[in-house]
Amino acid sequence: MELCKGVEIVDLSLFLKEKKTLIIADTQLGYEESLNKQGIFLPRFQFKDILDRIGKIIKITKPKKIIINGDIKHEFSTISRTEWKQVSELIDFLSQKAELIIIEGNHDNMLMPILKKKNIEMKDYVLLNNIYIAHGHILPKKKELEKAEIIIIGHEHPAIALREKGRIERFKCFLLGKYKHKTLIVLPSFNSLTAGTDVLSEKLQSPYLLQNLDDFEVYVPGKKILYFGKIKNFRF
């Protein structure tokens, strides 16, 4: 589904058709291990699922570039053995498919030893013609946004929780709205274990989203991309 001109939703990713560029965000590798340390034990299938899912998207889109838009790993202040192994394998996998670009997220402060070994530079943002791509945890300098008409961020892990007869279901979603007269697109987390932030009721973290979101539009990925309408339609 085309979200706006030249920007297409493919599963949990965005594809820039003109630039043949695939964008994913927040793989959060090592999340299962972090849960295990907290006493929450889950079978460790997540990494294989991420590789399989990205592989299917790549077959559909055939990108020339792949951008990981921040938070490739989960831990803040360290890098676990699992993270080191999985990040290395993911980088190798994607580098074989297309040119790989990694944008720094707020979880990525310990990523440099791996990237240096792989000869990959970590960027603060990427500007492709009129499209500005950044993780979204901090605001850029104004000059960096001058040429941009579209901003693409991750970081927030947006989701929408629907309630019916005491039952609550939470759906990962893309958000489409505005930031200072520019089109703003928010990617969902690519990690299926992270349910996401309910945009209807939970406190949001990205400075881009500290505004009235009532007119933001919600798109939910699944077997088909479902248009849920505007956030204000769900407020009671």
N, CA, C and O of each residue as an XYZ file, in Angstrom:
944
protein
N       0.844     -1.200      0.000
C       0.000      0.000      0.000
C       0.879      1.251      0.000
O       1.849      1.338      0.754
N       0.533      2.212     -0.847
C       1.274      3.466     -0.890
C       0.759      4.395      0.204
O      -0.418      4.755      0.232
N       1.660      4.774      1.100
C       1.301      5.622      2.234
C       1.240      7.086      1.812
O       0.319      7.814      2.180
N       2.224      7.497      1.044
C       2.216      8.792      0.370
C       3.043      8.609     -0.894
O       3.587      7.527     -1.113
N       3.151      9.626     -1.721
C       3.761      9.454     -3.029
C       5.178      8.872     -2.931
O       6.077      9.477     -2.347
N       5.346      7.691     -3.515
C       6.658      7.061     -3.565
C       7.064      6.296     -2.322
O       8.148      5.714     -2.287
N       6.209      6.282     -1.287
C       6.523      5.597     -0.024
C       5.478      4.514      0.214
O       4.290      4.803      0.357
N       5.926      3.284      0.253
C       5.023      2.140      0.289
C       5.226      1.316      1.551
O       6.360      1.068      1.960
N       4.124      0.890      2.171
C       4.208     -0.034      3.305
C       4.349     -1.456      2.767
O       3.555     -1.894      1.935
N       5.359     -2.168      3.245
C       5.512     -3.597      2.939
C       5.736     -4.304      4.265
O       6.824     -4.227      4.835
N       4.718     -4.990      4.756
C       4.767     -5.657      6.058
C       5.108     -4.617      7.138
O       4.376     -3.637      7.282
N       6.192     -4.801      7.895
C       6.562     -3.849      8.950
C       7.619     -2.859      8.472
O       8.251     -2.187      9.287
N       7.813     -2.763      7.169
C       8.849     -1.894      6.617
C       8.238     -0.839      5.707
O       7.057     -0.891      5.365
N       9.084      0.126      5.324
C       8.731      1.085      4.283
C       9.668      0.885      3.104
O      10.847      0.575      3.278
N       9.130      1.066      1.901
C       9.942      0.955      0.692
C       9.817      2.240     -0.099
O       8.716      2.648     -0.468
N      10.959      2.883     -0.360
C      11.003      4.088     -1.176
C      11.224      3.645     -2.616
O      12.327      3.248     -2.991
N      10.183      3.714     -3.406
C      10.219      3.099     -4.736
C      11.239      3.746     -5.669
O      11.970      3.046     -6.370
N      11.293      5.068     -5.680
C      12.208      5.756     -6.590
C      13.661      5.434     -6.269
O      14.476      5.253     -7.173
N      13.984      5.364     -4.982
C      15.362      5.121     -4.546
C      15.650      3.640     -4.301
O      16.772      3.281     -3.943
N      14.655      2.784     -4.489
C      14.822      1.348     -4.254
C      15.426      1.097     -2.869
O      16.361      0.311     -2.716
N      14.877      1.776     -1.877
C      15.431      1.740     -0.520
C      14.415      1.165      0.462
O      13.273      1.620      0.528
N      14.842      0.169      1.218
C      14.009     -0.474      2.228
C      14.387      0.061      3.606
O      15.569      0.179      3.928
N      13.383      0.382      4.417
C      13.636      0.938      5.755
C      12.927      0.094      6.800
O      11.722     -0.140      6.705
N      13.682     -0.365      7.803
C      13.093     -1.030      8.969
C      13.633     -0.329     10.218
O      14.653      0.359     10.159
N      12.951     -0.505     11.334
C      13.387      0.157     12.568
C      13.177     -0.768     13.766
O      12.272     -1.602     13.780
N      14.035     -0.596     14.763
C      13.814     -1.201     16.077
C      13.703     -2.723     16.029
O      12.696     -3.296     16.444
N      14.751     -3.369     15.518
C      14.780     -4.836     15.580
C      14.993     -5.309     17.019
O      14.578     -6.412     17.378
N      15.639     -4.479     17.843
C      15.789     -4.748     19.282
C      16.357     -6.152     19.541
O      15.843     -6.886     20.385
N      17.406     -6.515     18.818
C      18.012     -7.836     19.007
C      18.523     -7.981     20.442
O      19.084     -7.043     21.007
N      18.323     -9.155     21.017
C      18.703     -9.397     22.403
C      17.576     -9.170     23.389
O      17.774     -9.309     24.596
N      16.400     -8.823     22.899
C      15.269     -8.529     23.796
C      14.860     -9.752     24.606
O      14.540     -9.635     25.789
N      14.870    -10.927     23.978
C      14.496    -12.143     24.698
C      15.444    -12.417     25.867
O      15.017    -12.800     26.956
N      16.762    -12.208     25.613
C      17.753    -12.418     26.667
C      17.515    -11.463     27.832
O      17.669    -11.840     28.993
N      17.136    -10.223     27.515
C      16.836     -9.240     28.554
C      15.648     -9.693     29.399
O      15.652     -9.535     30.620
N      14.629    -10.258     28.745
C      13.466    -10.776     29.480
C      13.871    -11.956     30.362
O      13.407    -12.082     31.495
N      14.737    -12.814     29.835
C      15.213    -13.961     30.611
C      15.879    -13.519     31.904
O      15.681    -14.136     32.950
N      16.676    -12.438     31.834
C      17.357    -11.918     33.026
C      16.362    -11.402     34.062
O      16.660    -11.353     35.255
N      15.176    -11.017     33.588
C      14.132    -10.534     34.495
C      13.255    -11.672     35.014
O      12.296    -11.438     35.749
N      13.591    -12.914     34.626
C      12.821    -14.063     35.081
C      11.664    -14.421     34.178
O      10.822    -15.243     34.539
N      11.613    -13.805     32.994
C      10.562    -14.113     32.027
C      11.192    -14.963     30.927
O      11.982    -14.471     30.121
N      10.834    -16.237     30.908
C      11.521    -17.163     30.014
C      10.664    -17.469     28.784
O       9.538    -17.956     28.885
N      11.237    -17.165     27.630
C      10.581    -17.397     26.348
C      11.522    -18.186     25.442
O      12.739    -18.021     25.520
N      10.966    -19.042     24.583
C      11.834    -19.721     23.605
C      12.461    -18.684     22.685
O      11.795    -17.733     22.277
N      13.742    -18.861     22.355
C      14.464    -17.842     21.595
C      14.332    -18.100     20.082
O      15.239    -18.625     19.438
N      13.190    -17.717     19.557
C      12.909    -17.883     18.134
C      12.930    -16.553     17.383
O      12.849    -16.530     16.155
N      13.037    -15.468     18.108
C      12.808    -14.153     17.526
C      13.790    -13.812     16.407
O      13.387    -13.271     15.377
N      15.063    -14.119     16.595
C      16.058    -13.745     15.592
C      15.798    -14.451     14.263
O      15.886    -13.828     13.205
N      15.480    -15.731     14.308
C      15.169    -16.471     13.075
C      13.949    -15.860     12.394
O      13.916    -15.723     11.171
N      12.944    -15.493     13.195
C      11.742    -14.887     12.622
C      12.051    -13.559     11.937
O      11.509    -13.264     10.873
N      12.933    -12.751     12.555
C      13.319    -11.469     11.959
C      14.022    -11.690     10.626
O      13.713    -11.019      9.642
N      14.972    -12.633     10.588
C      15.678    -12.929      9.333
C      14.715    -13.421      8.254
O      14.799    -13.000      7.100
N      13.801    -14.315      8.635
C      12.837    -14.845      7.663
C      11.933    -13.734      7.125
O      11.651    -13.659      5.929
N      11.492    -12.882      8.039
C      10.565    -11.810      7.652
C      11.232    -10.808      6.718
O      10.662    -10.414      5.700
N      12.455    -10.398      7.078
C      13.189     -9.461      6.222
C      13.491    -10.109      4.869
O      13.407     -9.456      3.829
N      13.840    -11.385      4.891
C      14.133    -12.085      3.642
C      12.948    -12.068      2.689
O      13.122    -11.873      1.486
N      11.748    -12.271      3.212
C      10.537    -12.249      2.374
C      10.284    -10.852      1.814
O       9.879    -10.698      0.662
N      10.529     -9.832      2.650
C      10.333     -8.447      2.198
C      11.328     -8.109      1.087
O      10.979     -7.449      0.108
N      12.566     -8.566      1.250
C      13.604     -8.300      0.244
C      13.244     -8.963     -1.088
O      13.473     -8.381     -2.148
N      12.691    -10.157     -1.040
C      12.285    -10.843     -2.273
C      11.209    -10.057     -3.010
O      11.181    -10.027     -4.240
N      10.318     -9.418     -2.240
C       9.231     -8.634     -2.841
C       9.750     -7.317     -3.417
O       9.391     -6.935     -4.530
N      10.602     -6.621     -2.646
C      10.997     -5.254     -2.999
C      12.262     -5.157     -3.843
O      12.425     -4.211     -4.613
N      13.171     -6.146     -3.700
C      14.465     -6.123     -4.411
C      15.178     -4.777     -4.237
O      15.436     -4.089     -5.224
N      15.497     -4.397     -3.007
C      16.089     -3.075     -2.763
C      17.551     -3.001     -3.185
O      18.256     -4.008     -3.246
N      17.986     -1.764     -3.478
C      19.408     -1.496     -3.696
C      20.068     -1.029     -2.405
O      21.269     -1.207     -2.204
N      19.258     -0.426     -1.533
C      19.742      0.006     -0.227
C      18.794     -0.501      0.855
O      17.585     -0.600      0.645
N      19.367     -0.822      2.022
C      18.574     -1.186      3.198
C      19.023     -0.286      4.345
O      20.213     -0.210      4.650
N      18.074      0.390      4.974
C      18.373      1.256      6.109
C      17.760      0.666      7.366
O      16.557      0.411      7.419
N      18.605      0.445      8.392
C      18.089      0.110      9.722
C      18.009      1.420     10.491
O      19.029      2.028     10.816
N      16.796      1.842     10.775
C      16.582      3.169     11.350
C      16.613      3.126     12.881
O      15.637      3.475     13.545
N      17.739      2.697     13.418
C      17.975      2.782     14.856
C      17.516      1.589     15.673
O      16.621      0.842     15.279
N      18.153      1.434     16.815
C      17.864      0.392     17.808
C      17.900     -1.007     17.205
O      16.946     -1.780     17.302
N      19.037     -1.303     16.580
C      19.258     -2.653     16.065
C      19.386     -3.636     17.229
O      19.071     -4.816     17.074
N      19.849     -3.161     18.405
C      20.000     -3.998     19.607
C      19.158     -3.436     20.740
O      18.615     -2.335     20.646
N      19.058     -4.222     21.825
C      18.142     -3.841     22.907
C      18.816     -3.183     24.107
O      18.351     -2.143     24.573
N      19.906     -3.766     24.618
C      20.511     -3.260     25.849
C      21.067     -1.850     25.649
O      21.596     -1.528     24.585
N      20.940     -1.007     26.692
C      21.426      0.371     26.617
C      22.933      0.470     26.843
O      23.668      0.944     25.976
N      23.383      0.022     28.006
C      24.735      0.358     28.481
C      25.772     -0.730     28.234
O      26.927     -0.589     28.634
N      25.374     -1.796     27.588
C      26.312     -2.886     27.339
C      25.910     -3.591     26.051
O      24.888     -3.258     25.452
N      26.696     -4.549     25.632
C      26.309     -5.399     24.508
C      26.536     -6.845     24.939
O      27.660     -7.251     25.236
N      25.469     -7.600     24.966
C      25.549     -8.976     25.436
C      26.163     -9.869     24.356
O      26.281     -9.479     23.194
N      26.544    -11.062     24.769
C      27.108    -12.022     23.818
C      26.090    -12.341     22.717
O      26.442    -12.443     21.542
N      24.834    -12.494     23.115
C      23.775    -12.779     22.141
C      23.620    -11.624     21.157
O      23.497    -11.837     19.951
N      23.628    -10.396     21.685
C      23.497     -9.233     20.809
C      24.656     -9.164     19.820
O      24.452     -8.927     18.629
N      25.858     -9.372     20.316
C      27.042     -9.326     19.441
C      26.886    -10.318     18.287
O      27.109     -9.976     17.126
N      26.503    -11.545     18.623
C      26.357    -12.598     17.613
C      25.240    -12.257     16.624
O      25.430    -12.352     15.411
N      24.085    -11.863     17.144
C      22.935    -11.635     16.271
C      23.090    -10.382     15.417
O      22.721    -10.384     14.243
N      23.634     -9.311     15.996
C      23.874     -8.097     15.217
C      24.855     -8.393     14.090
O      24.645     -7.956     12.958
N      25.917     -9.125     14.384
C      26.910     -9.480     13.356
C      26.267    -10.291     12.237
O      26.519    -10.040     11.059
N      25.439    -11.258     12.604
C      24.791    -12.109     11.603
C      23.788    -11.315     10.771
O      23.685    -11.518      9.561
N      23.043    -10.406     11.418
C      22.070     -9.598     10.678
C      22.784     -8.675      9.680
O      22.350     -8.536      8.536
N      23.869     -8.054     10.118
C      24.638     -7.181      9.227
C      25.171     -7.973      8.035
O      25.085     -7.512      6.897
N      25.718     -9.157      8.288
C      26.237     -9.995      7.196
C      25.121    -10.375      6.228
O      25.299    -10.326      5.011
N      23.981    -10.749      6.774
C      22.832    -11.169      5.955
C      22.364    -10.037      5.047
O      22.170    -10.241      3.849
N      22.181     -8.836      5.618
C      21.655     -7.707      4.852
C      22.691     -7.161      3.867
O      22.344     -6.732      2.766
N      23.955     -7.180      4.268
C      25.020     -6.665      3.398
C      25.158     -7.490      2.116
O      25.622     -6.985      1.094
N      24.758     -8.743      2.178
C      24.805     -9.593      0.996
C      23.664     -9.287      0.023
O      23.723     -9.634     -1.157
N      22.627     -8.632      0.543
C      21.436     -8.365     -0.263
C      21.454     -6.985     -0.925
O      20.930     -6.814     -2.025
N      22.062     -6.002     -0.248
C      22.038     -4.619     -0.739
C      23.037     -3.787      0.053
O      23.632     -4.268      1.017
N      23.218     -2.539     -0.360
C      24.034     -1.615      0.432
C      23.329     -1.372      1.767
O      22.146     -1.034      1.800
N      24.061     -1.547      2.858
C      23.459     -1.429      4.189
C      23.860     -0.110      4.842
O      25.035      0.256      4.868
N      22.859      0.596      5.369
C      23.078      1.844      6.099
C      22.452      1.705      7.473
O      21.304      1.279      7.596
N      23.201      2.063      8.506
C      22.683      1.976      9.876
C      22.629      3.366     10.491
O      23.627      4.086     10.527
N      21.447      3.730     10.972
C      21.241      5.002     11.658
C      21.252      4.745     13.160
O      20.664      3.774     13.636
N      21.917      5.611     13.893
C      22.059      5.408     15.339
C      20.754      5.669     16.081
O      20.097      6.690     15.884
N      20.398      4.714     16.941
C      19.260      4.888     17.833
C      19.741      5.053     19.262
O      20.939      4.961     19.530
N      18.829      5.292     20.168
C      19.225      5.519     21.569
C      19.691      4.245     22.262
O      20.255      4.329     23.352
N      19.479      3.069     21.675
C      19.974      1.806     22.240
C      21.324      1.393     21.648
O      21.874      0.362     22.036
N      21.855      2.169     20.731
C      22.989      1.713     19.922
C      24.346      2.272     20.343
O      25.288      2.277     19.550
N      24.451      2.739     21.577
C      25.700      3.393     21.998
C      26.880      2.443     22.128
O      28.022      2.895     22.197
N      26.634      1.138     22.162
C      27.731      0.168     22.273
C      27.933     -0.621     20.975
O      28.513     -1.706     20.976
N      27.447     -0.059     19.882
C      27.454     -0.792     18.620
C      28.746     -0.624     17.816
O      29.031     -1.432     16.932
N      29.523      0.407     18.113
C      30.663      0.758     17.274
C      31.700     -0.355     17.097
O      32.221     -0.498     15.991
N      32.029     -1.153     18.120
C      33.031     -2.218     17.897
C      32.629     -3.189     16.785
O      33.475     -3.640     16.013
N      31.337     -3.507     16.707
C      30.877     -4.414     15.644
C      30.953     -3.722     14.291
O      31.443     -4.297     13.320
N      30.464     -2.479     14.229
C      30.425     -1.767     12.951
C      31.826     -1.501     12.418
O      32.064     -1.565     11.211
N      32.752     -1.202     13.328
C      34.139     -0.975     12.902
C      34.719     -2.244     12.295
O      35.425     -2.198     11.288
N      34.416     -3.361     12.910
C      34.903     -4.650     12.398
C      34.295     -4.958     11.031
O      34.937     -5.572     10.179
N      33.044     -4.523     10.832
C      32.356     -4.770      9.561
C      32.587     -3.654      8.547
O      32.092     -3.714      7.421
N      33.351     -2.623      8.962
C      33.643     -1.477      8.083
C      32.367     -0.751      7.654
O      32.203     -0.387      6.490
N      31.474     -0.551      8.617
C      30.221      0.164      8.366
C      30.170      1.403      9.249
O      30.428      1.329     10.450
N      29.840      2.524      8.657
C      29.719      3.780      9.403
C      28.305      3.934      9.931
O      27.341      3.643      9.222
N      28.171      4.391     11.178
C      26.846      4.656     11.744
C      26.515      6.132     11.542
O      27.325      7.004     11.859
N      25.332      6.407     11.018
C      24.939      7.766     10.683
C      23.908      8.304     11.676
O      23.180      7.542     12.312
N      23.861      9.631     11.795
C      22.838     10.276     12.610
C      21.513     10.337     11.869
O      20.444     10.246     12.473
N      21.596     10.491     10.558
C      20.396     10.572      9.718
C      20.801     10.324      8.274
O      21.985     10.310      7.937
N      19.800     10.129      7.434
C      20.018      9.998      5.994
C      19.016     10.915      5.295
O      17.838     10.943      5.650
N      19.490     11.662      4.301
C      18.611     12.518      3.502
C      18.642     12.015      2.065
O      19.682     12.062      1.408
N      17.510     11.538      1.583
C      17.373     11.059      0.209
C      16.421     11.994     -0.524
O      15.203     11.914     -0.362
N      16.988     12.872     -1.322
C      16.182     13.916     -1.986
C      15.396     14.702     -0.941
O      15.979     15.449     -0.155
N      14.073     14.536     -0.931
C      13.242     15.301      0.010
C      12.798     14.473      1.208
O      11.888     14.876      1.933
N      13.430     13.314      1.428
C      13.022     12.419      2.526
C      14.133     12.365      3.574
O      15.264     11.976      3.283
N      13.789     12.761      4.790
C      14.728     12.775      5.919
C      14.415     11.578      6.812
O      13.284     11.411      7.269
N      15.427     10.748      7.054
C      15.236      9.509      7.829
C      16.131      9.568      9.057
O      17.350      9.694      8.939
N      15.527      9.476     10.230
C      16.273      9.485     11.496
C      15.519      8.640     12.507
O      14.335      8.350     12.332
N      16.222      8.243     13.575
C      15.583      7.348     14.536
C      14.386      8.007     15.220
O      13.340      7.380     15.385
N      14.542      9.277     15.617
C      13.390      9.979     16.171
C      13.443     10.249     17.654
O      12.480     10.775     18.214
N      14.554      9.903     18.320
C      14.638     10.145     19.764
C      15.106     11.552     20.097
O      14.955     12.009     21.230
N      15.680     12.250     19.099
C      16.080     13.641     19.282
C      15.678     14.429     18.038
O      15.535     13.873     16.949
N      15.501     15.735     18.225
C      15.175     16.588     17.091
C      16.466     17.048     16.410
O      17.466     17.292     17.085
N      16.452     17.167     15.102
C      17.648     17.615     14.376
C      17.757     19.138     14.390
O      16.843     19.847     14.810
N      18.898     19.611     13.921
C      19.032     21.039     13.688
C      18.161     21.426     12.497
O      17.935     20.622     11.593
N      17.681     22.656     12.508
C      16.745     23.095     11.477
C      17.311     22.944     10.070
O      16.582     22.597      9.140
N      18.618     23.206      9.908
C      19.199     23.166      8.566
C      19.150     21.769      7.962
O      19.117     21.618      6.740
N      19.144     20.733      8.827
C      19.099     19.364      8.337
C      17.737     19.023      7.731
O      17.620     18.104      6.920
N      16.717     19.769      8.132
C      15.365     19.500      7.657
C      14.925     20.430      6.530
O      13.826     20.278      5.998
N      15.765     21.385      6.163
C      15.359     22.411      5.195
C      14.855     21.823      3.878
O      13.843     22.274      3.341
N      15.561     20.816      3.358
C      15.193     20.239      2.069
C      14.118     19.161      2.187
O      13.572     18.716      1.178
N      13.819     18.750      3.386
C      12.908     17.616      3.577
C      11.442     18.019      3.466
O      11.020     19.055      3.979
N      10.693     17.183      2.791
C       9.236     17.308      2.761
C       8.589     16.162      3.533
O       7.453     16.266      3.998
N       9.337     15.066      3.658
C       8.855     13.878      4.375
C       9.893     13.491      5.421
O      11.089     13.454      5.131
N       9.434     13.202      6.642
C      10.291     12.733      7.730
C       9.857     11.318      8.092
O       8.667     11.056      8.266
N      10.818     10.408      8.204
C      10.528      9.020      8.595
C      11.312      8.708      9.862
O      12.537      8.834      9.888
N      10.600      8.297     10.921
C      11.237      7.953     12.187
C      10.779      6.582     12.681
O       9.792      6.024     12.203
N      11.529      6.056     13.656
C      11.129      4.862     14.394
C      10.964      5.252     15.849
O      10.224      6.183     16.166
N      11.653      4.543     16.738
C      11.786      4.881     18.157
C      10.531      4.656     18.998
O      10.611      4.072     20.079
N       9.391      5.104     18.522
C       8.189      5.116     19.373
C       7.517      3.755     19.496
O       6.802      3.508     20.468
N       7.733      2.869     18.528
C       7.041      1.566     18.486
C       5.516      1.765     18.556
O       4.880      1.192     19.441
N       4.916      2.548     17.663
C       3.486      2.853     17.802
C       2.604      1.618     17.671
O       2.875      0.708     16.889
N       1.548      1.623     18.461
C       0.530      0.578     18.418
C      -0.795      1.221     18.803
O      -0.832      2.318     19.360
N      -1.857      0.535     18.504
C      -3.171      1.031     18.897
C      -3.919     -0.110     19.595
O      -4.032     -1.213     19.061
N      -4.423      0.177     20.793
C      -5.121     -0.831     21.596
C      -6.627     -0.614     21.466
O      -7.144      0.453     21.796
N      -7.315     -1.637     20.984
C      -8.756     -1.564     20.813
C      -9.431     -2.386     21.902
O      -9.018     -3.509     22.192
N     -10.463     -1.822     22.495
C     -11.153     -2.451     23.614
C     -12.585     -2.776     23.242
O     -13.303     -1.947     22.683
N     -12.996     -4.013     23.565
C     -14.377     -4.420     23.318
C     -14.785     -5.468     24.344
O     -14.193     -6.545     24.421
N     -15.812     -5.135     25.137
C     -16.365     -6.051     26.146
C     -15.274     -6.600     27.066
O     -15.224     -7.799     27.343
N     -14.417     -5.719     27.526
C     -13.377     -6.112     28.472
C     -12.151     -6.726     27.845
O     -11.162     -6.987     28.530
N     -12.205     -6.955     26.566
C     -11.057     -7.542     25.863
C     -10.243     -6.431     25.201
O     -10.803     -5.502     24.618
N      -8.918     -6.535     25.297
C      -8.045     -5.537     24.698
C      -7.107     -6.223     23.701
O      -6.437     -7.199     24.038
N      -7.068     -5.710     22.491
C      -6.115     -6.204     21.493
C      -5.259     -5.045     21.025
O      -5.764     -3.969     20.704
N      -3.946     -5.281     20.991
C      -2.998     -4.229     20.610
C      -2.395     -4.562     19.248
O      -1.927     -5.677     19.018
N      -2.414     -3.585     18.358
C      -1.925     -3.790     17.002
C      -0.780     -2.826     16.707
O      -0.906     -1.618     16.909
N       0.332     -3.369     16.230
C       1.399     -2.494     15.731
C       0.833     -1.662     14.589
O      -0.038     -2.124     13.852
N       1.326     -0.433     14.441
C       0.789      0.401     13.371
C       1.821      1.402     12.854
O       2.794      1.729     13.534
N       1.586      1.866     11.656
C       2.274      3.022     11.094
C       1.423      4.254     11.398
O       0.194      4.188     11.377
N       2.078      5.364     11.677
C       1.377      6.629     11.846
C       1.751      7.562     10.703
O       2.908      7.622     10.285
N       0.765      8.284     10.207
C       0.977      9.284      9.156
C       0.357     10.595      9.602
O      -0.852     10.690      9.808
N       1.207     11.608      9.747
C       0.710     12.894     10.196
C       1.619     14.019      9.748
O       2.220     13.956      8.675
N       1.718     15.051     10.575
C       2.524     16.225     10.232
C       3.470     16.581     11.373
O       3.164     16.375     12.547
N       4.613     17.115     10.999
C       5.500     17.771     11.945
C       5.944     19.082     11.312
O       6.732     19.097     10.366
N       5.431     20.171     11.844
C       5.749     21.511     11.333
C       5.590     21.594      9.812
O       6.521     21.973      9.101
N       4.424     21.241      9.336
C       4.031     21.338      7.928
C       4.747     20.327      7.024
O       4.596     20.375      5.803
N       5.508     19.433      7.605
C       6.133     18.365      6.833
C       5.412     17.048      7.123
O       4.914     16.846      8.231
N       5.356     16.167      6.149
C       4.744     14.855      6.365
C       5.624     14.039      7.302
O       6.836     13.946      7.106
N       5.006     13.450      8.320
C       5.731     12.626      9.295
C       5.190     11.204      9.258
O       3.985     10.983      9.381
N       6.097     10.236      9.086
C       5.731      8.816      9.102
C       6.483      8.143     10.241
O       7.692      8.323     10.383
N       5.772      7.370     11.050
C       6.371      6.656     12.177
C       6.274      5.155     11.915
O       5.185      4.619     11.709
N       7.422      4.488     11.924
C       7.490      3.043     11.700
C       7.180      2.265     12.978
O       7.536      2.715     14.067
N       6.525      1.111     12.869
C       6.396      0.218     14.031
C       7.702     -0.524     14.293
O       8.588     -0.550     13.439
N       7.818     -1.118     15.461
C       8.973     -1.957     15.776
C       8.970     -3.205     14.902
O       7.917     -3.785     14.639
N      10.167     -3.618     14.450
C      10.273     -4.834     13.646
C      10.372     -6.078     14.524
O      10.374     -7.196     14.008
N      10.455     -5.904     15.830
C      10.528     -7.026     16.759
C       9.119     -7.375     17.220
O       8.446     -6.550     17.838
N       8.670     -8.584     16.925
C       7.271     -8.943     17.209
C       6.988     -9.092     18.697
O       5.826     -9.088     19.104
N       8.037     -9.224     19.526
C       7.818     -9.358     20.965
C       7.544     -8.018     21.642
O       6.972     -7.984     22.731
N       7.943     -6.920     21.016
C       7.677     -5.605     21.598
C       6.321     -5.134     21.098
O       6.169     -4.762     19.935
N       5.341     -5.153     21.988
C       3.959     -4.866     21.601
C       3.797     -3.441     21.107
O       3.016     -3.187     20.190
N       4.532     -2.503     21.709
C       4.460     -1.128     21.262
C       3.736     -0.221     22.240
O       3.109     -0.673     23.198
N       3.842      1.076     21.970
C       3.224      2.103     22.803
C       1.836      2.413     22.285
O       1.676      2.780     21.121
N       0.830      2.270     23.133
C      -0.543      2.575     22.737
C      -0.679      4.088     22.548
O      -0.598      4.846     23.515
N      -0.883      4.520     21.322
C      -0.939      5.956     21.032
C      -2.204      6.609     21.576
O      -2.316      7.835     21.588
N      -3.159      5.794     22.028
C      -4.386      6.346     22.581
C      -4.277      6.676     24.064
O      -4.970      7.570     24.550
N      -3.410      5.961     24.794
C      -3.447      6.110     26.250
C      -2.093      6.235     26.935
O      -2.037      6.657     28.090
N      -1.001      5.881     26.263
C       0.300      5.865     26.923
C       1.127      7.092     26.570
O       0.931      7.717     25.528
N       2.054      7.419     27.458
C       2.917      8.583     27.250
C       3.895      8.306     26.112
O       4.563      7.273     26.098
N       3.974      9.229     25.166
C       4.869      9.072     24.033
C       6.220      9.695     24.338
O       6.316     10.633     25.130
N       7.271      9.165     23.702
C       8.637      9.561     24.011
C       9.276     10.432     22.933
O      10.069     11.317     23.254
N       8.952     10.202     21.673
C       9.618     10.944     20.607
C       9.210     12.417     20.634
O       8.020     12.723     20.711
N      10.177     13.331     20.571
C       9.837     14.759     20.548
C       9.016     15.150     19.315
O       8.320     16.165     19.331
N       9.095     14.360     18.264
C       8.273     14.632     17.081
C       6.782     14.441     17.379
O       5.927     15.015     16.705
N       6.486     13.634     18.389
C       5.094     13.263     18.667
C       4.522     13.959     19.890
O       3.422     13.627     20.334
N       5.251     14.914     20.438
C       4.731     15.672     21.580
C       3.858     16.803     21.053
O       4.210     17.980     21.143
N       2.740     16.425     20.513
C       1.787     17.330     19.880
C       0.422     16.646     19.872
O       0.304     15.489     20.274
N      -0.576     17.338     19.429
C      -1.912     16.744     19.289
C      -1.906     15.783     18.106
O      -1.675     16.192     16.968
N      -2.162     14.507     18.377
C      -2.093     13.477     17.335
C      -3.459     13.108     16.763
O      -3.569     12.139     16.011
N      -4.482     13.852     17.100
C      -5.840     13.472     16.695
C      -5.990     13.268     15.189
O      -6.741     12.393     14.757
N      -5.285     14.064     14.388
C      -5.431     13.956     12.935
C      -4.412     13.017     12.298
O      -4.376     12.886     11.075
N      -3.586     12.363     13.110
C      -2.681     11.344     12.572
C      -3.496     10.140     12.119
O      -4.456      9.741     12.779
N      -3.104      9.570     10.989
C      -3.792      8.412     10.441
C      -3.070      7.128     10.830
O      -1.847      7.108     10.964
N      -3.833      6.067     11.009
C      -3.322      4.791     11.507
C      -3.443      3.720     10.431
O      -4.513      3.512      9.860
N      -2.321      3.040     10.164
C      -2.297      1.931      9.210
C      -1.744      0.700      9.925
O      -0.650      0.740     10.489
N      -2.497     -0.381      9.897
C      -2.125     -1.598     10.622
C      -1.692     -2.680      9.629
O      -2.483     -3.094      8.782
N      -0.425     -3.144      9.731
C       0.055     -4.179      8.815
C      -0.415     -5.569      9.243
O      -0.502     -5.878     10.431
N      -0.709     -6.381      8.259
C      -1.103     -7.773      8.481
C      -1.023     -8.483      7.149
O      -0.155     -8.164      6.337
N      -1.912     -9.444      6.900
C      -1.951    -10.062      5.573
C      -2.243     -9.001      4.520
O      -1.759     -9.068      3.390
N      -3.059     -8.005      4.927
C      -3.281     -6.806      4.129
C      -3.003     -5.615      5.031
O      -3.034     -5.735      6.255
N      -2.730     -4.464      4.425
C      -2.564     -3.244      5.202
C      -3.943     -2.652      5.424
O      -4.654     -2.350      4.465
N      -4.325     -2.484      6.684
C      -5.651     -1.981      7.024
C      -5.572     -0.520      7.422
O      -4.746     -0.132      8.248
N      -6.436      0.284      6.828
C      -6.512      1.696      7.187
C      -7.544      1.852      8.305
O      -8.724      1.562      8.111
N      -7.094      2.311      9.475
C      -7.963      2.437     10.637
C      -8.549      3.841     10.796
O      -9.329      4.082     11.717
N      -8.184      4.763      9.914
C      -8.677      6.129     10.054
C      -7.813      6.965     10.979
O      -6.657      6.627     11.233
N      -8.367      8.046     11.479
C      -7.624      8.976     12.309
C      -7.729      8.610     13.789
O      -8.715      8.024     14.236
N      -6.689      8.972     14.530
C      -6.643      8.651     15.957
C      -7.855      9.215     16.682
O      -8.382      8.569     17.588
N      -8.306     10.406     16.305
C      -9.437     11.021     17.009
C     -10.714     10.185     16.911
O     -11.613     10.333     17.740
N     -10.802      9.315     15.914
C     -11.994      8.473     15.775
C     -12.088      7.421     16.878
O     -13.148      6.832     17.088
N     -10.967      7.184     17.588
C     -10.945      6.162     18.632
C     -11.030      6.757     20.030
O     -11.040      6.023     21.018
N     -11.091      8.061     20.118
C     -11.186      8.701     21.440
C     -12.635      8.771     21.858
O     -13.504      9.145     21.070
N     -12.894      8.408     23.111
C     -14.272      8.410     23.628
C     -14.391      9.355     24.804
O     -15.472      9.496     25.376
